[in-house]
């Protein structure tokens, strides 16, 4: 393991929300053990971008409008024929 510079240790302490004092570096093995756990950390979860939100909204809207309502019949889409089956022309 490489030896960390004072600046790097200051940055790590700042990220952890701790005050860093180089004169009080006495528990180096414990600090090294805690820092070695950093490779197990996952990536932070970010909120979806506006583009992704808009795409998801459009996809859900298309899915909702994709189905045919139960009350709609094929006869509703075609004009009735005049003159067929005894109708007056």
Residue pairs with C-beta under 8 A, 6 or more apart in sequence:
1 32
1 36
4 12
6 22
9 20
9 22
9 25
9 31
10 20
12 35
13 19
13 20
14 20
25 31
48 56
82 89
83 89
